[in-house]
């Protein structure tokens, strides 16, 4: 996702959609829409800047959401949301080429699915290093009743108040992403702060603010796995996993082996690692495209190797060998921190590749379309990467 700027987003959206967008907000901009060419947005930008502060902010927030959703995973989230609600996005959506145009089309034409798609796109963009996975939970649907959500929020709030002195206010919002996957977004009050701002009345004022920080759970009740996003490391992760298990599933978590991780990824550093597949899945190639590695005993020493665009699957391992030969490092001292795997597919419509990241504690397959997620999970188990 590129850096957001007003002009960048305006240029990425077709003029016909920009016109509909501003008019849907009650603003008929004095712009010669029929005469200006695509990407020539200066006159649109000038009129946008002239809007009253409150209206400007409202539109800016929508534009930021459009930009956030205009990614490969974000567009998949839109398609997934339409399919899951029983009203798939139709041919008009499919005919749109630009991702930004697809995003704004859904905002304008399908407001029923837009908030969920924005929320899931945000979850998929959260830093992978703060996600951790826990296997071995009961394979049963979670209790998402309002009473249970309130209990979950109160328990998480109590944990943060006691441990960090923040989080007194809480709100839990559950969302079903697919038949098997439920998300729980937990919003908690952060430490209060003050800031000098321009308010909606265009006055410069000092305002007391209490921002929110978040915890996100993604529970797959078919597989009995829990992915959780939270900052703070082990001292936060383990207690919050226990809170979820107790409140949502009604169980007490068994002690976790500190040496066992959900994913065994160290084998990927060996060029002889095999990726067997079934012919009926139409997979023509599997390759590790990127690896971030650290050195045992010195985890701060890290480096990344990548597969060149014009190289075969073995080219990345050539780069790895050159890297470790320069530092005189044996392969046995390297630890894989994160790997990017790409599967080339045939016979699956317009989908040609499945690309995902996996590390010892997390994997971002949960953000993919259900059929792709299931395919990736199948082979992570087949290849011995995902622990039982």
C-alpha positions in Angstrom: 0.0 0.0 0.0 1.5 3.3 -1.1 1.6 6.4 1.1 -1.8 8.3 1.2 -2.1 11.7 -0.3 -5.2 13.5 -1.5 -4.0 14.1 -5.0 -2.7 10.5 -5.4 -6.1 9.1 -4.5 -8.0 11.6 -6.7 -5.8 10.6 -9.6 -6.4 6.9 -9.1 -10.2 7.3 -9.2 -12.1 7.8 -12.5 -13.8 11.2 -12.8 -17.2 9.7 -13.2 -16.9 8.0 -9.8 -15.4 11.1 -8.2 -18.4 13.1 -9.4 -20.8 10.6 -8.0 -18.9 10.4 -4.7 -18.9 14.2 -4.1 -22.6 14.5 -5.1 -23.5 11.6 -2.7 -22.0 13.8 0.0 -24.2 16.7 -1.0 -21.4 18.6 -2.9 -21.9 19.5 -6.5 -18.5 20.8 -7.2 -18.2 23.6 -9.8 -15.9 21.5 -12.0 -16.1 21.0 -15.7 -16.4 17.3 -15.4 -17.0 16.7 -19.1 -14.0 18.6 -20.2 -11.2 17.7 -17.7 -9.2 14.6 -18.6 -8.5 11.7 -16.3 -5.7 12.3 -13.7 -6.0 16.1 -14.3 -7.3 16.7 -10.9 -6.1 20.1 -9.9 -9.5 21.8 -10.2 -11.1 19.0 -8.3 -8.4 19.2 -5.6 -8.9 23.0 -5.3 -12.6 22.7 -4.8 -12.1 19.9 -2.3 -9.8 22.1 -0.2 -12.5 24.8 -0.2 -15.0 22.6 1.6 -15.9 23.5 5.3 -13.6 21.8 7.8 -16.1 19.2 9.1 -17.2 18.2 5.6 -13.6 18.1 4.4 -12.7 15.7 7.2 -15.7 13.4 6.5 -14.7 13.1 2.9 -11.0 12.7 3.7 -11.8 9.7 6.0 -13.7 8.0 3.2 -10.9 8.6 0.8 -8.4 7.1 3.2 -10.7 4.0 3.5 -10.9 3.8 -0.2 -7.1 3.9 -0.5 -6.7 1.2 2.3 -9.1 -1.1 0.5 -7.6 -0.6 -2.9 -5.1 -3.5 -2.6 -5.2 -7.1 -3.8 -6.3 -8.4 -0.3 -8.7 -5.5 0.1 -10.5 -6.3 -3.2 -10.7 -9.9 -2.1 -12.3 -8.7 1.1 -15.0 -6.8 -0.9 -15.7 -9.9 -3.0 -15.8 -12.1 0.1 -18.2 -9.7 1.9 -20.6 -9.7 -1.0 -20.6 -13.5 -1.4 -20.9 -14.1 2.4 -24.0 -11.8 2.7 -25.7 -13.7 -0.2 -25.5 -10.8 -2.7 -22.3 -11.3 -4.7 -20.8 -8.3 -6.5 -22.0 -8.5 -10.1 -20.7 -8.1 -13.6 -20.5 -4.3 -13.3 -17.9 -4.6 -10.5 -16.0 -7.3 -12.4 -15.7 -5.0 -15.5 -14.0 -2.2 -13.5 -10.2 -2.4 -13.9 -8.8 0.0 -11.3 -8.7 -1.1 -7.6 -9.5 2.4 -6.5 -12.5 2.4 -8.8 -13.7 -1.0 -7.5 -13.4 0.3 -3.9 -15.3 3.5 -4.5 -17.9 1.6 -6.5 -18.7 -0.6 -3.5 -18.8 2.5 -1.2 -21.4 4.1 -3.5 -23.4 1.1 -4.7 -23.0 -1.5 -1.8 -22.9 0.4 1.5 -24.3 -2.7 3.1 -20.9 -4.5 2.9 -18.5 -1.5 2.8 -17.9 -1.2 6.6 -17.1 -4.9 7.0 -14.7 -4.8 4.1 -12.9 -1.8 5.5 -12.6 -3.5 8.8 -11.2 -6.7 7.4 -8.8 -4.8 5.1 -7.6 -3.0 8.2 -7.1 -6.3 10.1 -5.2 -7.8 7.1 -2.8 -4.8 7.1 -1.9 -5.0 10.8 1.9 -5.8 11.3 2.4 -9.5 11.0 4.9 -9.6 13.8 2.2 -8.8 16.4 0.0 -11.7 15.3 0.3 -15.0 17.1 -1.4 -18.3 16.6 -2.6 -20.9 19.1 -3.6 -24.4 17.9 -5.5 -27.1 19.8 -8.7 -25.2 20.8 -12.1 -26.9 20.7 -13.6 -27.1 17.2 -16.9 -25.5 18.1 -18.7 -22.3 17.1 -18.0 -19.4 19.5 -20.6 -17.7 21.6 -21.1 -14.2 20.2 -24.0 -13.1 22.2 -24.0 -9.5 23.5 -23.7 -10.6 27.1 -20.6 -12.7 26.3 -19.1 -9.8 24.3 -19.5 -7.6 27.3 -17.9 -10.1 29.6 -14.9 -10.5 27.1 -14.5 -6.7 27.0 -14.6 -6.4 30.8 -12.1 -9.2 31.3 -9.6 -7.7 28.8 -10.2 -4.2 30.3 -9.4 -5.6 33.8 -6.2 -7.2 32.5 -4.9 -3.9 30.9 -6.0 -1.7 33.9 -4.0 -4.0 36.3 -1.0 -4.5 34.1 -0.6 -1.2 32.2 -2.9 1.3 33.8 -5.0 1.8 30.6 -7.9 0.2 28.9 -10.7 1.2 31.4 -13.2 1.6 28.6 -13.8 -1.3 26.2 -16.0 -2.4 23.3 -16.1 -5.7 21.5 -17.5 -6.1 18.0 -17.8 -9.6 16.6 -17.9 -10.2 12.8 -18.2 -13.4 10.9 -15.9 -13.4 7.9 -16.7 -16.8 6.5 -18.6 -19.9 7.6 -15.7 -21.0 9.8 -13.9 -17.8 10.7 -15.1 -15.3 13.3 -13.3 -12.0 14.1 -13.5 -10.1 17.4 -12.3 -6.5 17.3 -11.7 -5.2 20.9 -11.3 -1.4 21.3 -9.8 -0.1 24.5 -9.2 3.4 25.9 -5.5 4.4 25.8 -3.7 6.9 28.1 -5.3 10.4 27.8 -3.4 13.1 26.0 -3.9 16.6 24.9 -3.3 18.1 21.4 -3.7 21.5 19.8 -6.1 21.1 16.9 -8.3 23.0 14.5 -11.9 22.1 15.3 -14.9 21.9 13.0 -15.6 25.6 13.7 -12.1 26.4 12.4 -10.9 27.5 15.8 -7.5 26.6 17.2 -8.1 24.8 20.5 -6.4 22.5 23.0 -8.4 19.3 23.2 -8.1 16.4 25.6 -8.2 13.1 23.8 -8.3 9.5 24.7 -7.3 7.4 21.7 -8.3 3.7 21.3 -5.9 0.8 21.0 -7.0 -2.6 19.8 -6.8 -6.3 20.2 -8.1 -8.6 17.4 -9.0 -12.2 17.6 -9.6 -14.5 14.6 -11.1 -17.8 15.6 -11.4 -20.7 13.1 -14.0 -23.0 14.8 -13.6 -25.7 12.2 -9.8 -26.0 12.7 -9.8 -25.0 16.4 -7.2 -22.3 15.9 -6.9 -18.8 17.3 -4.9 -16.0 15.7 -4.5 -13.0 17.9 -3.2 -9.5 17.3 -1.9 -7.6 20.3 1.2 -5.6 21.1 3.2 -6.4 24.2 4.8 -9.8 23.6 4.4 -13.0 25.7 3.3 -11.2 28.9 0.3 -9.9 27.0 -0.4 -12.7 24.5 -0.7 -15.6 26.9 -3.2 -13.9 29.3 -5.4 -12.6 26.5 -5.5 -16.1 24.9 -6.6 -17.4 28.3 -9.3 -14.7 28.6 -10.7 -15.7 25.1 -10.7 -19.4 25.9 -12.4 -19.0 29.2 -15.0 -16.4 28.1 -15.8 -17.5 24.6 -15.2 -21.2 24.6 -15.7 -22.0 28.3 -12.4 -23.9 28.7 -9.1 -23.5 30.5 -6.1 -23.4 28.3 -3.5 -26.1 28.9 0.1 -25.0 29.5 1.9 -24.2 26.2 5.3 -25.7 25.4 7.5 -22.6 25.2 9.7 -24.4 22.6 6.9 -25.3 20.3 5.5 -22.9 17.7 2.4 -23.2 15.5 4.6 -23.2 12.4 7.8 -25.0 11.7 9.5 -22.8 9.1 13.2 -23.4 9.6 13.1 -26.2 7.0 12.4 -23.6 4.3 16.0 -22.4 4.4 17.1 -25.7 2.8 16.9 -25.7 -1.0 15.9 -29.4 -0.9 12.7 -28.7 1.0 9.9 -30.5 -0.9 6.4 -29.1 -1.8 4.4 -32.1 -2.9 0.9 -31.3 -4.3 -2.2 -33.1 -5.6 -2.8 -32.9 -9.4 -6.5 -32.0 -8.9 -5.6 -28.8 -7.1 -4.0 -27.4 -10.3 -0.8 -26.2 -8.7 1.9 -25.8 -11.3 4.7 -24.4 -9.0 5.5 -23.6 -5.4 8.3 -21.3 -4.5 9.7 -19.4 -1.5 9.9 -15.9 -2.8 11.4 -14.2 0.2 12.9 -15.1 3.6 13.9 -13.0 6.6 16.4 -14.8 8.7 18.2 -14.2 12.0 21.3 -15.6 13.5 21.0 -18.0 16.5 22.4 -16.3 19.6 22.2 -12.9 17.9 18.5 -12.3 16.9 19.2 -8.6 16.2 21.4 -9.6 13.3 18.8 -10.2 10.5 18.9 -10.1 6.8 16.4 -10.8 3.9 16.9 -12.7 0.7 14.5 -12.6 -2.2 13.7 -14.5 -5.4 14.7 -12.3 -8.4 11.8 -11.5 -10.8 13.7 -13.2 -13.7 15.0 -16.2 -11.6 13.8 -19.7 -11.0 12.9 -21.1 -7.6 16.6 -21.9 -6.9 17.9 -18.4 -7.5 16.9 -17.2 -4.0 18.9 -20.0 -2.4 21.9 -19.0 -4.5 21.5 -15.5 -2.9 21.2 -17.1 0.5 24.4 -19.1 0.0 26.3 -16.0 -1.2 25.1 -14.1 1.9 26.2 -16.7 4.5 29.4 -17.4 2.7 30.4 -13.7 3.0 29.8 -13.9 6.8 31.1 -17.5 7.1 27.8 -18.6 8.7 26.7 -22.2 8.7 23.1 -22.8 7.6 22.4 -24.5 11.0 22.8 -21.2 12.8 20.1 -19.4 10.8 16.5 -19.1 12.0 13.7 -18.3 9.6 11.7 -15.4 11.0 9.3 -15.0 8.0 8.9 -16.5 4.6 6.8 -15.6 1.6 5.4 -18.5 -0.4 3.8 -18.3 -3.8 1.7 -21.1 -5.4 1.0 -20.8 -9.1 -2.5 -22.1 -9.9 -4.4 -23.1 -13.0 -8.1 -23.8 -13.5 -9.3 -21.3 -10.8 -10.8 -18.6 -12.9 -8.9 -15.3 -12.9 -6.9 -16.3 -9.8 -3.4 -17.1 -10.9 -1.4 -17.0 -7.7 -1.7 -17.6 -4.0 0.9 -15.6 -2.1 1.1 -15.6 1.7 3.5 -15.0 4.6 4.3 -17.4 7.4 6.5 -17.2 10.4 7.0 -19.3 13.6 4.0 -17.7 15.3 1.7 -16.5 12.6 0.4 -16.7 9.0 -1.7 -14.3 7.0 -3.7 -16.9 5.1 -6.7 -15.9 7.3 -7.1 -12.8 5.2 -7.5 -14.7 1.9 -10.6 -15.9 0.2 -12.0 -19.0 1.9 -11.2 -21.4 -0.9 -7.6 -20.1 -1.1 -7.2 -20.1 2.7 -8.3 -23.7 2.8 -5.9 -24.6 0.0 -3.0 -22.9 1.7 -3.8 -24.5 5.1 -4.1 -27.9 3.5 -0.5 -27.7 2.2 1.0 -26.1 5.2 -0.1 -29.3 7.0 1.0 -31.5 4.1 4.4 -30.0 4.0 4.9 -30.3 7.8 5.0 -26.5 8.3 1.8 -26.2 10.4 2.0 -28.1 13.7 -0.8 -30.5 14.5 
